[in-house]
Amino acid sequence: MQLIPCPHCGPRAETEFLYGRVAEAAAPAVSADLQSELQRIFVRSNPKGLQRELWQHIAGCRAWIVVTRHTVTHEITGSETLRKEPA
């Protein structure tokens, strides 16, 4: 079992989290046609290496976090809170 370091709760089992999406993925355009929407959902790049992903800690603090994970080894190299505190 893999541990995901929640910035709020500390290391927790991956079963406590729900995968959201790649953090840098663009939001869909409001006027997107069906073909471009199908492309966005089903035809995505799958690069090897580090990737920033959105995960929600559903069995804990319920916060959305950004997890940096290697797509080949699944090693998690870090995490941070999604919401930045005001300066």
PyMOL Python script that loads the backbone (N, CA, C, O; Angstrom):
from pymol import cmd

cmd.read_pdbstr("""\
ATOM      1  N   MET A   1       0.841  -1.175   0.000  1.00  0.00           N
ATOM      2  CA  MET A   1       0.000   0.000   0.000  1.00  0.00           C
ATOM      3  C   MET A   1       0.889   1.242   0.000  1.00  0.00           C
ATOM      4  O   MET A   1       1.927   1.293   0.658  1.00  0.00           O
ATOM      5  N   GLN A   2       0.450   2.219  -0.747  1.00  0.00           N
ATOM      6  CA  GLN A   2       1.219   3.447  -0.889  1.00  0.00           C
ATOM      7  C   GLN A   2       0.727   4.496   0.101  1.00  0.00           C
ATOM      8  O   GLN A   2      -0.469   4.591   0.376  1.00  0.00           O
ATOM      9  N   LEU A   3       1.660   5.284   0.634  1.00  0.00           N
ATOM     10  CA  LEU A   3       1.309   6.377   1.528  1.00  0.00           C
ATOM     11  C   LEU A   3       1.360   7.692   0.765  1.00  0.00           C
ATOM     12  O   LEU A   3       2.319   7.972   0.046  1.00  0.00           O
ATOM     13  N   ILE A   4       0.319   8.492   0.931  1.00  0.00           N
ATOM     14  CA  ILE A   4       0.282   9.826   0.330  1.00  0.00           C
ATOM     15  C   ILE A   4       0.427  10.827   1.464  1.00  0.00           C
ATOM     16  O   ILE A   4      -0.340  10.784   2.426  1.00  0.00           O
ATOM     17  N   PRO A   5       1.405  11.735   1.368  1.00  0.00           N
ATOM     18  CA  PRO A   5       1.617  12.707   2.447  1.00  0.00           C
ATOM     19  C   PRO A   5       0.629  13.864   2.351  1.00  0.00           C
ATOM     20  O   PRO A   5       0.823  14.776   1.548  1.00  0.00           O
ATOM     21  N   CYS A   6      -0.422  13.836   3.156  1.00  0.00           N
ATOM     22  CA  CYS A   6      -1.380  14.935   3.197  1.00  0.00           C
ATOM     23  C   CYS A   6      -0.729  16.101   3.947  1.00  0.00           C
ATOM     24  O   CYS A   6      -0.228  15.897   5.053  1.00  0.00           O
ATOM     25  N   PRO A   7      -0.720  17.303   3.389  1.00  0.00           N
ATOM     26  CA  PRO A   7      -0.099  18.440   4.071  1.00  0.00           C
ATOM     27  C   PRO A   7      -0.811  18.802   5.375  1.00  0.00           C
ATOM     28  O   PRO A   7      -0.240  19.485   6.224  1.00  0.00           O
ATOM     29  N   HIS A   8      -2.055  18.346   5.537  1.00  0.00           N
ATOM     30  CA  HIS A   8      -2.833  18.677   6.730  1.00  0.00           C
ATOM     31  C   HIS A   8      -2.822  17.558   7.770  1.00  0.00           C
ATOM     32  O   HIS A   8      -2.792  17.825   8.971  1.00  0.00           O
ATOM     33  N   CYS A   9      -2.846  16.311   7.311  1.00  0.00           N
ATOM     34  CA  CYS A   9      -3.008  15.162   8.215  1.00  0.00           C
ATOM     35  C   CYS A   9      -1.772  14.287   8.343  1.00  0.00           C
ATOM     36  O   CYS A   9      -1.728  13.414   9.209  1.00  0.00           O
ATOM     37  N   GLY A  10      -0.768  14.500   7.502  1.00  0.00           N
ATOM     38  CA  GLY A  10       0.410  13.647   7.510  1.00  0.00           C
ATOM     39  C   GLY A  10       0.232  12.477   6.555  1.00  0.00           C
ATOM     40  O   GLY A  10      -0.747  12.433   5.811  1.00  0.00           O
ATOM     41  N   PRO A  11       1.171  11.520   6.564  1.00  0.00           N
ATOM     42  CA  PRO A  11       1.101  10.371   5.647  1.00  0.00           C
ATOM     43  C   PRO A  11      -0.132   9.507   5.914  1.00  0.00           C
ATOM     44  O   PRO A  11      -0.398   9.124   7.054  1.00  0.00           O
ATOM     45  N   ARG A  12      -0.874   9.208   4.860  1.00  0.00           N
ATOM     46  CA  ARG A  12      -2.075   8.387   4.963  1.00  0.00           C
ATOM     47  C   ARG A  12      -2.097   7.382   3.815  1.00  0.00           C
ATOM     48  O   ARG A  12      -1.447   7.588   2.790  1.00  0.00           O
ATOM     49  N   ALA A  13      -2.836   6.310   3.988  1.00  0.00           N
ATOM     50  CA  ALA A  13      -2.962   5.265   2.963  1.00  0.00           C
ATOM     51  C   ALA A  13      -3.670   5.821   1.734  1.00  0.00           C
ATOM     52  O   ALA A  13      -4.571   6.654   1.840  1.00  0.00           O
ATOM     53  N   GLU A  14      -3.247   5.347   0.570  1.00  0.00           N
ATOM     54  CA  GLU A  14      -3.839   5.832  -0.680  1.00  0.00           C
ATOM     55  C   GLU A  14      -5.331   5.546  -0.763  1.00  0.00           C
ATOM     56  O   GLU A  14      -6.036   6.214  -1.520  1.00  0.00           O
ATOM     57  N   THR A  15      -5.830   4.581  -0.011  1.00  0.00           N
ATOM     58  CA  THR A  15      -7.255   4.254  -0.030  1.00  0.00           C
ATOM     59  C   THR A  15      -8.103   5.371   0.578  1.00  0.00           C
ATOM     60  O   THR A  15      -9.322   5.379   0.408  1.00  0.00           O
ATOM     61  N   GLU A  16      -7.474   6.315   1.285  1.00  0.00           N
ATOM     62  CA  GLU A  16      -8.195   7.447   1.862  1.00  0.00           C
ATOM     63  C   GLU A  16      -8.386   8.581   0.860  1.00  0.00           C
ATOM     64  O   GLU A  16      -9.055   9.569   1.164  1.00  0.00           O
ATOM     65  N   PHE A  17      -7.802   8.448  -0.334  1.00  0.00           N
ATOM     66  CA  PHE A  17      -7.797   9.534  -1.305  1.00  0.00           C
ATOM     67  C   PHE A  17      -8.572   9.154  -2.562  1.00  0.00           C
ATOM     68  O   PHE A  17      -8.736   7.979  -2.890  1.00  0.00           O
ATOM     69  N   LEU A  18      -9.040  10.189  -3.252  1.00  0.00           N
ATOM     70  CA  LEU A  18      -9.706  10.030  -4.534  1.00  0.00           C
ATOM     71  C   LEU A  18      -8.923  10.832  -5.563  1.00  0.00           C
ATOM     72  O   LEU A  18      -8.679  12.024  -5.378  1.00  0.00           O
ATOM     73  N   TYR A  19      -8.527  10.166  -6.656  1.00  0.00           N
ATOM     74  CA  TYR A  19      -7.802  10.845  -7.729  1.00  0.00           C
ATOM     75  C   TYR A  19      -8.750  11.783  -8.455  1.00  0.00           C
ATOM     76  O   TYR A  19      -9.888  11.422  -8.755  1.00  0.00           O
ATOM     77  N   GLY A  20      -8.273  12.998  -8.738  1.00  0.00           N
ATOM     78  CA  GLY A  20      -9.080  13.964  -9.476  1.00  0.00           C
ATOM     79  C   GLY A  20      -8.690  14.043 -10.932  1.00  0.00           C
ATOM     80  O   GLY A  20      -9.437  13.600 -11.804  1.00  0.00           O
ATOM     81  N   ARG A  21      -7.521  14.607 -11.204  1.00  0.00           N
ATOM     82  CA  ARG A  21      -7.037  14.771 -12.573  1.00  0.00           C
ATOM     83  C   ARG A  21      -5.619  15.314 -12.523  1.00  0.00           C
ATOM     84  O   ARG A  21      -5.085  15.599 -11.451  1.00  0.00           O
ATOM     85  N   VAL A  22      -5.018  15.452 -13.693  1.00  0.00           N
ATOM     86  CA  VAL A  22      -3.703  16.080 -13.794  1.00  0.00           C
ATOM     87  C   VAL A  22      -3.873  17.545 -13.418  1.00  0.00           C
ATOM     88  O   VAL A  22      -4.811  18.196 -13.880  1.00  0.00           O
ATOM     89  N   ALA A  23      -2.985  18.069 -12.591  1.00  0.00           N
ATOM     90  CA  ALA A  23      -3.136  19.425 -12.066  1.00  0.00           C
ATOM     91  C   ALA A  23      -3.089  20.485 -13.157  1.00  0.00           C
ATOM     92  O   ALA A  23      -3.750  21.516 -13.029  1.00  0.00           O
ATOM     93  N   GLU A  24      -2.331  20.268 -14.223  1.00  0.00           N
ATOM     94  CA  GLU A  24      -2.182  21.272 -15.265  1.00  0.00           C
ATOM     95  C   GLU A  24      -3.223  21.145 -16.371  1.00  0.00           C
ATOM     96  O   GLU A  24      -3.187  21.907 -17.336  1.00  0.00           O
ATOM     97  N   ALA A  25      -4.138  20.207 -16.250  1.00  0.00           N
ATOM     98  CA  ALA A  25      -5.142  20.013 -17.300  1.00  0.00           C
ATOM     99  C   ALA A  25      -6.020  21.252 -17.425  1.00  0.00           C
ATOM    100  O   ALA A  25      -6.478  21.811 -16.428  1.00  0.00           O
ATOM    101  N   ALA A  26      -6.243  21.662 -18.650  1.00  0.00           N
ATOM    102  CA  ALA A  26      -7.051  22.849 -18.892  1.00  0.00           C
ATOM    103  C   ALA A  26      -8.532  22.537 -18.694  1.00  0.00           C
ATOM    104  O   ALA A  26      -8.996  21.435 -18.987  1.00  0.00           O
ATOM    105  N   ALA A  27      -9.247  23.511 -18.199  1.00  0.00           N
ATOM    106  CA  ALA A  27     -10.694  23.366 -18.051  1.00  0.00           C
ATOM    107  C   ALA A  27     -11.332  23.394 -19.438  1.00  0.00           C
ATOM    108  O   ALA A  27     -10.841  24.087 -20.329  1.00  0.00           O
ATOM    109  N   PRO A  28     -12.410  22.655 -19.626  1.00  0.00           N
ATOM    110  CA  PRO A  28     -13.037  22.630 -20.952  1.00  0.00           C
ATOM    111  C   PRO A  28     -13.645  23.983 -21.300  1.00  0.00           C
ATOM    112  O   PRO A  28     -14.123  24.706 -20.427  1.00  0.00           O
ATOM    113  N   ALA A  29     -13.620  24.307 -22.569  1.00  0.00           N
ATOM    114  CA  ALA A  29     -14.244  25.532 -23.044  1.00  0.00           C
ATOM    115  C   ALA A  29     -15.753  25.369 -22.999  1.00  0.00           C
ATOM    116  O   ALA A  29     -16.269  24.276 -23.232  1.00  0.00           O
ATOM    117  N   VAL A  30     -16.446  26.426 -22.707  1.00  0.00           N
ATOM    118  CA  VAL A  30     -17.902  26.366 -22.615  1.00  0.00           C
ATOM    119  C   VAL A  30     -18.528  26.037 -23.965  1.00  0.00           C
ATOM    120  O   VAL A  30     -19.546  25.348 -24.029  1.00  0.00           O
ATOM    121  N   SER A  31     -17.934  26.517 -25.021  1.00  0.00           N
ATOM    122  CA  SER A  31     -18.516  26.310 -26.344  1.00  0.00           C
ATOM    123  C   SER A  31     -17.880  25.138 -27.099  1.00  0.00           C
ATOM    124  O   SER A  31     -17.930  25.104 -28.328  1.00  0.00           O
ATOM    125  N   ALA A  32     -17.293  24.196 -26.396  1.00  0.00           N
ATOM    126  CA  ALA A  32     -16.626  23.072 -27.048  1.00  0.00           C
ATOM    127  C   ALA A  32     -17.650  22.188 -27.762  1.00  0.00           C
ATOM    128  O   ALA A  32     -18.714  21.888 -27.220  1.00  0.00           O
ATOM    129  N   ASP A  33     -17.314  21.783 -28.968  1.00  0.00           N
ATOM    130  CA  ASP A  33     -18.196  20.880 -29.692  1.00  0.00           C
ATOM    131  C   ASP A  33     -17.963  19.451 -29.217  1.00  0.00           C
ATOM    132  O   ASP A  33     -17.020  19.182 -28.473  1.00  0.00           O
ATOM    133  N   LEU A  34     -18.817  18.551 -29.645  1.00  0.00           N
ATOM    134  CA  LEU A  34     -18.767  17.166 -29.178  1.00  0.00           C
ATOM    135  C   LEU A  34     -17.437  16.498 -29.505  1.00  0.00           C
ATOM    136  O   LEU A  34     -16.880  15.795 -28.663  1.00  0.00           O
ATOM    137  N   GLN A  35     -16.918  16.705 -30.714  1.00  0.00           N
ATOM    138  CA  GLN A  35     -15.672  16.047 -31.118  1.00  0.00           C
ATOM    139  C   GLN A  35     -14.497  16.500 -30.242  1.00  0.00           C
ATOM    140  O   GLN A  35     -13.694  15.671 -29.814  1.00  0.00           O
ATOM    141  N   SER A  36     -14.391  17.795 -29.975  1.00  0.00           N
ATOM    142  CA  SER A  36     -13.276  18.269 -29.144  1.00  0.00           C
ATOM    143  C   SER A  36     -13.446  17.820 -27.696  1.00  0.00           C
ATOM    144  O   SER A  36     -12.456  17.592 -27.001  1.00  0.00           O
ATOM    145  N   GLU A  37     -14.680  17.690 -27.236  1.00  0.00           N
ATOM    146  CA  GLU A  37     -14.927  17.197 -25.882  1.00  0.00           C
ATOM    147  C   GLU A  37     -14.530  15.723 -25.778  1.00  0.00           C
ATOM    148  O   GLU A  37     -13.934  15.322 -24.778  1.00  0.00           O
ATOM    149  N   LEU A  38     -14.844  14.918 -26.782  1.00  0.00           N
ATOM    150  CA  LEU A  38     -14.438  13.516 -26.794  1.00  0.00           C
ATOM    151  C   LEU A  38     -12.917  13.389 -26.833  1.00  0.00           C
ATOM    152  O   LEU A  38     -12.353  12.528 -26.158  1.00  0.00           O
ATOM    153  N   GLN A  39     -12.251  14.231 -27.611  1.00  0.00           N
ATOM    154  CA  GLN A  39     -10.790  14.246 -27.665  1.00  0.00           C
ATOM    155  C   GLN A  39     -10.208  14.563 -26.282  1.00  0.00           C
ATOM    156  O   GLN A  39      -9.273  13.901 -25.831  1.00  0.00           O
ATOM    157  N   ARG A  40     -10.759  15.563 -25.622  1.00  0.00           N
ATOM    158  CA  ARG A  40     -10.256  15.978 -24.305  1.00  0.00           C
ATOM    159  C   ARG A  40     -10.397  14.857 -23.269  1.00  0.00           C
ATOM    160  O   ARG A  40      -9.511  14.654 -22.438  1.00  0.00           O
ATOM    161  N   ILE A  41     -11.506  14.144 -23.328  1.00  0.00           N
ATOM    162  CA  ILE A  41     -11.767  13.103 -22.323  1.00  0.00           C
ATOM    163  C   ILE A  41     -10.985  11.822 -22.600  1.00  0.00           C
ATOM    164  O   ILE A  41     -10.400  11.247 -21.682  1.00  0.00           O
ATOM    165  N   PHE A  42     -10.969  11.369 -23.857  1.00  0.00           N
ATOM    166  CA  PHE A  42     -10.448  10.045 -24.159  1.00  0.00           C
ATOM    167  C   PHE A  42      -9.066  10.002 -24.798  1.00  0.00           C
ATOM    168  O   PHE A  42      -8.413   8.960 -24.745  1.00  0.00           O
ATOM    169  N   VAL A  43      -8.598  11.081 -25.396  1.00  0.00           N
ATOM    170  CA  VAL A  43      -7.308  11.078 -26.077  1.00  0.00           C
ATOM    171  C   VAL A  43      -6.398  12.061 -25.366  1.00  0.00           C
ATOM    172  O   VAL A  43      -6.322  13.237 -25.720  1.00  0.00           O
ATOM    173  N   ARG A  44      -5.711  11.553 -24.356  1.00  0.00           N
ATOM    174  CA  ARG A  44      -4.821  12.402 -23.573  1.00  0.00           C
ATOM    175  C   ARG A  44      -3.406  11.851 -23.642  1.00  0.00           C
ATOM    176  O   ARG A  44      -3.195  10.660 -23.872  1.00  0.00           O
ATOM    177  N   SER A  45      -2.447  12.736 -23.440  1.00  0.00           N
ATOM    178  CA  SER A  45      -1.060  12.280 -23.406  1.00  0.00           C
ATOM    179  C   SER A  45      -0.819  11.553 -22.086  1.00  0.00           C
ATOM    180  O   SER A  45      -1.470  11.835 -21.080  1.00  0.00           O
ATOM    181  N   ASN A  46       0.100  10.640 -22.104  1.00  0.00           N
ATOM    182  CA  ASN A  46       0.450   9.876 -20.906  1.00  0.00           C
ATOM    183  C   ASN A  46       1.969   9.855 -20.789  1.00  0.00           C
ATOM    184  O   ASN A  46       2.590   8.810 -20.981  1.00  0.00           O
ATOM    185  N   PRO A  47       2.572  11.002 -20.475  1.00  0.00           N
ATOM    186  CA  PRO A  47       4.033  11.083 -20.452  1.00  0.00           C
ATOM    187  C   PRO A  47       4.634  10.310 -19.283  1.00  0.00           C
ATOM    188  O   PRO A  47       4.018  10.174 -18.226  1.00  0.00           O
ATOM    189  N   LYS A  48       5.842   9.810 -19.493  1.00  0.00           N
ATOM    190  CA  LYS A  48       6.580   9.153 -18.420  1.00  0.00           C
ATOM    191  C   LYS A  48       7.306  10.221 -17.628  1.00  0.00           C
ATOM    192  O   LYS A  48       7.809  11.192 -18.193  1.00  0.00           O
ATOM    193  N   GLY A  49       7.360  10.040 -16.323  1.00  0.00           N
ATOM    194  CA  GLY A  49       8.085  10.990 -15.483  1.00  0.00           C
ATOM    195  C   GLY A  49       7.189  11.602 -14.420  1.00  0.00           C
ATOM    196  O   GLY A  49       6.090  11.118 -14.151  1.00  0.00           O
ATOM    197  N   LEU A  50       7.690  12.686 -13.819  1.00  0.00           N
ATOM    198  CA  LEU A  50       6.952  13.341 -12.746  1.00  0.00           C
ATOM    199  C   LEU A  50       5.730  14.064 -13.293  1.00  0.00           C
ATOM    200  O   LEU A  50       5.772  14.694 -14.350  1.00  0.00           O
ATOM    201  N   GLN A  51       4.654  13.953 -12.549  1.00  0.00           N
ATOM    202  CA  GLN A  51       3.403  14.581 -12.945  1.00  0.00           C
ATOM    203  C   GLN A  51       2.719  15.138 -11.702  1.00  0.00           C
ATOM    204  O   GLN A  51       2.683  14.477 -10.664  1.00  0.00           O
ATOM    205  N   ARG A  52       2.180  16.344 -11.802  1.00  0.00           N
ATOM    206  CA  ARG A  52       1.428  16.938 -10.694  1.00  0.00           C
ATOM    207  C   ARG A  52      -0.041  16.579 -10.879  1.00  0.00           C
ATOM    208  O   ARG A  52      -0.615  16.794 -11.946  1.00  0.00           O
ATOM    209  N   GLU A  53      -0.650  16.020  -9.810  1.00  0.00           N
ATOM    210  CA  GLU A  53      -2.021  15.529  -9.890  1.00  0.00           C
ATOM    211  C   GLU A  53      -2.843  16.083  -8.736  1.00  0.00           C
ATOM    212  O   GLU A  53      -2.315  16.369  -7.662  1.00  0.00           O
ATOM    213  N   LEU A  54      -4.143  16.231  -8.972  1.00  0.00           N
ATOM    214  CA  LEU A  54      -5.064  16.653  -7.926  1.00  0.00           C
ATOM    215  C   LEU A  54      -5.673  15.418  -7.272  1.00  0.00           C
ATOM    216  O   LEU A  54      -6.181  14.530  -7.956  1.00  0.00           O
ATOM    217  N   TRP A  55      -5.618  15.369  -5.953  1.00  0.00           N
ATOM    218  CA  TRP A  55      -6.202  14.284  -5.169  1.00  0.00           C
ATOM    219  C   TRP A  55      -7.027  14.905  -4.051  1.00  0.00           C
ATOM    220  O   TRP A  55      -6.681  15.975  -3.549  1.00  0.00           O
ATOM    221  N   GLN A  56      -8.126  14.241  -3.652  1.00  0.00           N
ATOM    222  CA  GLN A  56      -8.914  14.706  -2.518  1.00  0.00           C
ATOM    223  C   GLN A  56      -8.808  13.702  -1.385  1.00  0.00           C
ATOM    224  O   GLN A  56      -8.944  12.497  -1.596  1.00  0.00           O
ATOM    225  N   HIS A  57      -8.563  14.205  -0.180  1.00  0.00           N
ATOM    226  CA  HIS A  57      -8.457  13.349   1.002  1.00  0.00           C
ATOM    227  C   HIS A  57      -9.869  13.097   1.539  1.00  0.00           C
ATOM    228  O   HIS A  57     -10.304  13.739   2.495  1.00  0.00           O
ATOM    229  N   ILE A  58     -10.573  12.158   0.912  1.00  0.00           N
ATOM    230  CA  ILE A  58     -11.988  11.936   1.202  1.00  0.00           C
ATOM    231  C   ILE A  58     -12.245  11.294   2.562  1.00  0.00           C
ATOM    232  O   ILE A  58     -13.327  11.470   3.123  1.00  0.00           O
ATOM    233  N   ALA A  59     -11.286  10.559   3.102  1.00  0.00           N
ATOM    234  CA  ALA A  59     -11.485   9.891   4.390  1.00  0.00           C
ATOM    235  C   ALA A  59     -10.747  10.627   5.507  1.00  0.00           C
ATOM    236  O   ALA A  59     -10.474  10.055   6.562  1.00  0.00           O
ATOM    237  N   GLY A  60     -10.436  11.865   5.273  1.00  0.00           N
ATOM    238  CA  GLY A  60      -9.711  12.652   6.271  1.00  0.00           C
ATOM    239  C   GLY A  60     -10.205  14.080   6.291  1.00  0.00           C
ATOM    240  O   GLY A  60     -11.367  14.338   6.606  1.00  0.00           O
ATOM    241  N   CYS A  61      -9.336  15.002   5.961  1.00  0.00           N
ATOM    242  CA  CYS A  61      -9.643  16.430   6.041  1.00  0.00           C
ATOM    243  C   CYS A  61     -10.502  16.930   4.886  1.00  0.00           C
ATOM    244  O   CYS A  61     -10.957  18.073   4.920  1.00  0.00           O
ATOM    245  N   ARG A  62     -10.736  16.107   3.861  1.00  0.00           N
ATOM    246  CA  ARG A  62     -11.546  16.416   2.681  1.00  0.00           C
ATOM    247  C   ARG A  62     -10.933  17.480   1.781  1.00  0.00           C
ATOM    248  O   ARG A  62     -11.584  17.944   0.845  1.00  0.00           O
ATOM    249  N   ALA A  63      -9.709  17.868   2.045  1.00  0.00           N
ATOM    250  CA  ALA A  63      -9.041  18.900   1.255  1.00  0.00           C
ATOM    251  C   ALA A  63      -8.549  18.333  -0.073  1.00  0.00           C
ATOM    252  O   ALA A  63      -8.228  17.150  -0.181  1.00  0.00           O
ATOM    253  N   TRP A  64      -8.497  19.206  -1.081  1.00  0.00           N
ATOM    254  CA  TRP A  64      -7.870  18.870  -2.350  1.00  0.00           C
ATOM    255  C   TRP A  64      -6.400  19.216  -2.233  1.00  0.00           C
ATOM    256  O   TRP A  64      -6.052  20.303  -1.771  1.00  0.00           O
ATOM    257  N   ILE A  65      -5.527  18.298  -2.649  1.00  0.00           N
ATOM    258  CA  ILE A  65      -4.091  18.534  -2.583  1.00  0.00           C
ATOM    259  C   ILE A  65      -3.465  18.254  -3.948  1.00  0.00           C
ATOM    260  O   ILE A  65      -4.042  17.558  -4.783  1.00  0.00           O
ATOM    261  N   VAL A  66      -2.279  18.810  -4.153  1.00  0.00           N
ATOM    262  CA  VAL A  66      -1.512  18.568  -5.369  1.00  0.00           C
ATOM    263  C   VAL A  66      -0.396  17.596  -5.012  1.00  0.00           C
ATOM    264  O   VAL A  66       0.462  17.906  -4.184  1.00  0.00           O
ATOM    265  N   VAL A  67      -0.406  16.425  -5.632  1.00  0.00           N
ATOM    266  CA  VAL A  67       0.579  15.379  -5.366  1.00  0.00           C
ATOM    267  C   VAL A  67       1.508  15.271  -6.573  1.00  0.00           C
ATOM    268  O   VAL A  67       1.046  15.195  -7.711  1.00  0.00           O
ATOM    269  N   THR A  68       2.807  15.265  -6.324  1.00  0.00           N
ATOM    270  CA  THR A  68       3.778  15.057  -7.396  1.00  0.00           C
ATOM    271  C   THR A  68       4.156  13.581  -7.382  1.00  0.00           C
ATOM    272  O   THR A  68       4.728  13.080  -6.414  1.00  0.00           O
ATOM    273  N   ARG A  69       3.820  12.883  -8.493  1.00  0.00           N
ATOM    274  CA  ARG A  69       3.985  11.426  -8.569  1.00  0.00           C
ATOM    275  C   ARG A  69       4.679  11.058  -9.868  1.00  0.00           C
ATOM    276  O   ARG A  69       4.418  11.652 -10.914  1.00  0.00           O
ATOM    277  N   HIS A  70       5.573  10.065  -9.793  1.00  0.00           N
ATOM    278  CA  HIS A  70       6.245   9.555 -10.987  1.00  0.00           C
ATOM    279  C   HIS A  70       5.308   8.545 -11.637  1.00  0.00           C
ATOM    280  O   HIS A  70       4.854   7.610 -10.978  1.00  0.00           O
ATOM    281  N   THR A  71       5.015   8.724 -12.922  1.00  0.00           N
ATOM    282  CA  THR A  71       4.015   7.892 -13.594  1.00  0.00           C
ATOM    283  C   THR A  71       4.476   6.469 -13.871  1.00  0.00           C
ATOM    284  O   THR A  71       3.645   5.604 -14.149  1.00  0.00           O
ATOM    285  N   VAL A  72       5.769   6.203 -13.803  1.00  0.00           N
ATOM    286  CA  VAL A  72       6.265   4.846 -14.050  1.00  0.00           C
ATOM    287  C   VAL A  72       6.435   4.086 -12.736  1.00  0.00           C
ATOM    288  O   VAL A  72       5.960   2.958 -12.604  1.00  0.00           O
ATOM    289  N   THR A  73       7.105   4.697 -11.775  1.00  0.00           N
ATOM    290  CA  THR A  73       7.393   4.018 -10.511  1.00  0.00           C
ATOM    291  C   THR A  73       6.323   4.252  -9.445  1.00  0.00           C
ATOM    292  O   THR A  73       6.305   3.558  -8.428  1.00  0.00           O
ATOM    293  N   HIS A  74       5.443   5.208  -9.663  1.00  0.00           N
ATOM    294  CA  HIS A  74       4.398   5.617  -8.718  1.00  0.00           C
ATOM    295  C   HIS A  74       4.963   6.221  -7.437  1.00  0.00           C
ATOM    296  O   HIS A  74       4.231   6.401  -6.463  1.00  0.00           O
ATOM    297  N   GLU A  75       6.258   6.534  -7.428  1.00  0.00           N
ATOM    298  CA  GLU A  75       6.866   7.167  -6.265  1.00  0.00           C
ATOM    299  C   GLU A  75       6.309   8.582  -6.114  1.00  0.00           C
ATOM    300  O   GLU A  75       6.247   9.344  -7.079  1.00  0.00           O
ATOM    301  N   ILE A  76       5.912   8.916  -4.904  1.00  0.00           N
ATOM    302  CA  ILE A  76       5.409  10.256  -4.614  1.00  0.00           C
ATOM    303  C   ILE A  76       6.554  11.062  -4.024  1.00  0.00           C
ATOM    304  O   ILE A  76       7.139  10.691  -3.007  1.00  0.00           O
ATOM    305  N   THR A  77       6.862  12.174  -4.685  1.00  0.00           N
ATOM    306  CA  THR A  77       7.997  12.985  -4.248  1.00  0.00           C
ATOM    307  C   THR A  77       7.576  14.201  -3.443  1.00  0.00           C
ATOM    308  O   THR A  77       8.431  14.903  -2.903  1.00  0.00           O
ATOM    309  N   GLY A  78       6.286  14.468  -3.350  1.00  0.00           N
ATOM    310  CA  GLY A  78       5.848  15.602  -2.548  1.00  0.00           C
ATOM    311  C   GLY A  78       4.375  15.874  -2.709  1.00  0.00           C
ATOM    312  O   GLY A  78       3.710  15.314  -3.580  1.00  0.00           O
ATOM    313  N   SER A  79       3.874  16.749  -1.849  1.00  0.00           N
ATOM    314  CA  SER A  79       2.483  17.180  -1.936  1.00  0.00           C
ATOM    315  C   SER A  79       2.374  18.569  -1.340  1.00  0.00           C
ATOM    316  O   SER A  79       3.205  18.987  -0.533  1.00  0.00           O
ATOM    317  N   GLU A  80       1.338  19.272  -1.750  1.00  0.00           N
ATOM    318  CA  GLU A  80       1.103  20.614  -1.224  1.00  0.00           C
ATOM    319  C   GLU A  80      -0.399  20.866  -1.246  1.00  0.00           C
ATOM    320  O   GLU A  80      -1.150  20.213  -1.970  1.00  0.00           O
ATOM    321  N   THR A  81      -0.805  21.810  -0.452  1.00  0.00           N
ATOM    322  CA  THR A  81      -2.229  22.152  -0.422  1.00  0.00           C
ATOM    323  C   THR A  81      -2.612  22.868  -1.703  1.00  0.00           C
ATOM    324  O   THR A  81      -1.818  23.636  -2.246  1.00  0.00           O
ATOM    325  N   LEU A  82      -3.796  22.630  -2.183  1.00  0.00           N
ATOM    326  CA  LEU A  82      -4.244  23.262  -3.412  1.00  0.00           C
ATOM    327  C   LEU A  82      -4.572  24.728  -3.166  1.00  0.00           C
ATOM    328  O   LEU A  82      -4.236  25.587  -3.982  1.00  0.00           O
ATOM    329  N   ARG A  83      -5.218  25.013  -2.064  1.00  0.00           N
ATOM    330  CA  ARG A  83      -5.588  26.388  -1.751  1.00  0.00           C
ATOM    331  C   ARG A  83      -4.421  27.105  -1.096  1.00  0.00           C
ATOM    332  O   ARG A  83      -3.887  26.652  -0.084  1.00  0.00           O
ATOM    333  N   LYS A  84      -4.037  28.214  -1.676  1.00  0.00           N
ATOM    334  CA  LYS A  84      -2.964  29.021  -1.123  1.00  0.00           C
ATOM    335  C   LYS A  84      -3.564  30.042  -0.153  1.00  0.00           C
ATOM    336  O   LYS A  84      -4.568  30.683  -0.461  1.00  0.00           O
ATOM    337  N   GLU A  85      -2.953  30.184   0.997  1.00  0.00           N
ATOM    338  CA  GLU A  85      -3.409  31.160   1.977  1.00  0.00           C
ATOM    339  C   GLU A  85      -3.102  32.570   1.490  1.00  0.00           C
ATOM    340  O   GLU A  85      -2.064  32.793   0.868  1.00  0.00           O
ATOM    341  N   PRO A  86      -3.994  33.532   1.763  1.00  0.00           N
ATOM    342  CA  PRO A  86      -3.713  34.903   1.327  1.00  0.00           C
ATOM    343  C   PRO A  86      -2.482  35.465   2.035  1.00  0.00           C
ATOM    344  O   PRO A  86      -2.226  35.161   3.200  1.00  0.00           O
ATOM    345  N   ALA A  87      -1.728  36.288   1.311  1.00  0.00           N
ATOM    346  CA  ALA A  87      -0.489  36.849   1.857  1.00  0.00           C
ATOM    347  C   ALA A  87      -0.753  37.960   2.833  1.00  0.00           C
ATOM    348  O   ALA A  87       0.187  38.536   3.381  1.00  0.00           O
TER     349      ALA A  87
END
""", "prot")
cmd.dss("prot")
cmd.show_as("cartoon", "prot")
cmd.util.cbc("prot")
cmd.orient("prot")
